[in-house]
Amino acid sequence: MSAGVATETARGLAGQVADPEIPVLTIEDLGILRDVVVDDDGNVEVTVTPTYSGCPAVDVIRDEVTRTLREHGYGEVRVRTVLAPAWTTDWMSTEGRAKLAAYGIAPPGQPGRAGPVPVQLTTWRPEPVACPRCGSADTREVSRFGSTACKSHHTCRACLEPFDHFKTL
């Protein structure tokens, strides 16, 4: 197998590793899988950028990527964590956003635009978050801090159901 095919195959395998905190998402869906390189000896270097620098899931992700690639015959596996550039929800795939909504977690806002953005010098008010269950925008934030640092907790005034929102970063 050529290094190019081996790299493409290894990337596909690594990309299917589930996020330990939100198991309906893969690390590819989240956009934290940055690079995969396979050398001529079959050794693999995988680069990931966690959703934030203190993410406790990084060790589990490293172990699962290593296990998965070794189970498929790859030699030594090294998983590198890089923090720059910092991860952003813009890196999350469209499929990942849909998976979040289907799972009952409101996905982050749509990817931002590249380049300079206008700064609004007014009191910050969060954009309404649509309820992933009924679609209503009549929701309120209960707590800026949810079950993980990536999520906030909301409730829907229309269907009265609580839900998490994956914060836009």
Secondary structure, DSSP 8 states (H G I E B T S, - for coil): --HHHHHHHHHHHHHT-B-SSSTTSBHHHHT-EEEEEE-TTS-EEEEE--SSTT-TTHHHHHHHHHHHHHHTT---EEEEE--SS---GGGS-HHHHHHHHHHTEE-------SS------S---------TTT--S-EEEEES--SSTTEEEEEETTT--EEEEE---
